[in-house]
Amino acid sequence: RHLAARFKDHGAQSMVVVNGIGLDARPFTEAECSETKDIDAIFIGRHDPEKGVFDMVRIWAAVVRELPEAKLVTVGSCNPRINKKLTSLISSLGLTSNIIMAGTVEDSVKISLLKRSRICLFPSRVEEWGIVPQEALAAGLPVVCYDLPVFEENIKQCESVFTLPLGDIEGMARRVTELLSVGDLQRYAAAGPVFAGRFGWDAVAEREFRILTGDRADSSAVDSASGSGVEPHTGDGS
């Protein structure tokens, strides 16, 4: 709905119908969980300010003040300019042994790292859907993220998702620290995969077919099946 509203703000006059994005959860749910959870938190995404990587480092600095041995692994591309600024910030905050930048990795490696992790830290500042939190849920991890509009539409209702106001670095750090201090995260390992299952491609494709054929009479059933919680938007670009 947030993206649909932006279309309207930019003058779109056509009818806009919102559908979710699919997720193949099987590689995440079927992969064996590591017996050793040697990664406290994982971040996955493009390493730039919009994805919150500088917030991420400051959040982790606050976590390390309480949990000095806490380890964060980051996965994703990073251009040379951002990499220089990021590594400089990590060094200046004394986090070189607490933050490991794995760079771009194969999907199998990403899934393995998720399975070795205890939580997913995702302080992205801009998302129109947010596939990474869903992948983390499918892998059985609780997710700590900013309270972006899109998460209200897809994952916020999951008990494994913890949202904080945009820019609340200390609040994010407190939540992460609380989760890591609990020790037993098994309840989230069960809830996440069940919730992520509602984003399967079959449900999304069924809804897309109904949109293309103009058969939206039973939109509530399609919304329920897709898990998007989104009603079709009709009228002047709404």
C-alpha positions, -999 to 999 in steps of 0.1 A, spaced: 0 0 0 29 23 7 42 19 -28 7 23 -43 3 56 -24 36 68 -38 23 61 -73 -7 82 -65 14 110 -51 34 110 -84 2 115 -104 -7 79 -115 -43 78 -128 -46 41 -135 -61 16 -111 -34 1 -89 -38 -34 -75 -13 -46 -48 1 -81 -48 28 -95 -26 62 -109 -36 67 -146 -33 93 -165 -13 106 -200 -19 111 -209 18 121 -245 13 159 -239 10 157 -221 44 133 -244 62 149 -277 49 185 -268 55 198 -284 87 202 -261 116 237 -258 129 243 -274 163 267 -245 171 251 -210 170 285 -193 168 271 -161 151 251 -138 174 235 -118 147 235 -116 109 228 -87 85 221 -94 49 218 -67 22 235 -42 1 260 -22 22 248 14 19 232 40 41 197 32 28 201 -3 41 212 11 75 247 -3 76 261 27 95 232 24 120 240 -13 122 276 -6 133 265 18 160 238 -6 171 264 -33 175 287 -10 194 260 -6 220 254 -43 221 291 -50 226 291 -26 256 268 -52 273 280 -83 256 317 -78 248 321 -111 228 291 -106 206 297 -114 170 279 -99 140 284 -112 104 274 -91 74 266 -104 40 262 -84 8 279 -62 -17 298 -31 -7 313 -5 -31 349 7 -24 338 41 -11 313 27 14 337 -1 24 364 24 33 340 45 55 325 14 70 357 -3 79 370 30 93 339 33 116 342 -3 127 379 3 136 372 36 154 346 19 176 369 -10 184 347 -36 167 372 -53 144 368 -85 163 331 -82 167 320 -75 131 329 -98 102 321 -86 67 316 -117 46 309 -99 14 289 -114 -15 284 -151 -11 266 -180 -28 230 -187 -16 241 -220 0 267 -201 21 241 -174 30 217 -201 42 244 -218 62 253 -185 79 217 -179 87 214 -213 103 245 -206 124 230 -172 136 208 -165 166 190 -134 153 187 -112 122 195 -76 126 180 -56 97 181 -18 103 172 -10 67 158 25 63 141 20 29 121 -11 19 91 -16 -4 87 -53 6 117 -66 25 126 -101 14 155 -106 38 134 -105 70 112 -132 55 142 -154 46 154 -150 82 120 -160 96 120 -190 73 154 -200 87 140 -198 122 155 -165 133 138 -136 152 142 -103 133 149 -69 148 142 -41 123 129 -5 120 91 0 120 88 7 82 53 10 66 57 -21 46 63 -44 76 29 -34 89 16 -51 57 36 -83 58 56 -94 88 49 -72 118 22 -96 131 47 -124 135 58 -129 171 94 -133 159 95 -98 145 106 -69 168 102 -34 153 117 -1 167 111 35 156 132 45 126 166 57 138 162 44 174 197 29 176 197 25 214 163 9 213 175 -16 186 206 -24 207 185 -30 238 162 -53 220 191 -72 204 208 -75 238 176 -87 255 171 -114 228 207 -126 230 206 -126 268 175 -149 269 195 -178 257 165 -199 246 153 -187 212 136 -219 203 101 -204 203 111 -181 175 127 -210 156 93 -226 154 71 -195 148 92 -179 120 90 -207 94 53 -212 99 46 -175 93 70 -172 63 51 -201 47 22 -177 38 44 -160 12 47 -190 -10 48 -184 -48 17 -206 -54 -5 -182 -34 11 -151 -50 7 -166 -85 -30 -174 -78 -36 -138 -69 -17 -126 -99 -38 -148 -122 -70 -133 -107 -57 -98 -112 -48 -104 -148 -82 -121 -156 -101 -94 -137 -115 -119 -113 -112 -101 -79 -147 -108 -66 -133 -128 -38 -104 -106 -29 -105 -114 8 -98 -151 1 -69 -143 -21 -55 -119 4 -58 -145 31 -41 -171 9 -12 -148 0 -8 -136 35 -3 -100 22 -32 -86 42 -37 -62 13 -69 -53 -4 -70 -43 -41 -68 -6 -46 -93 9 -70 -102 44 -82 -79 72 -93 -45 56 -88 -53 45 -53 
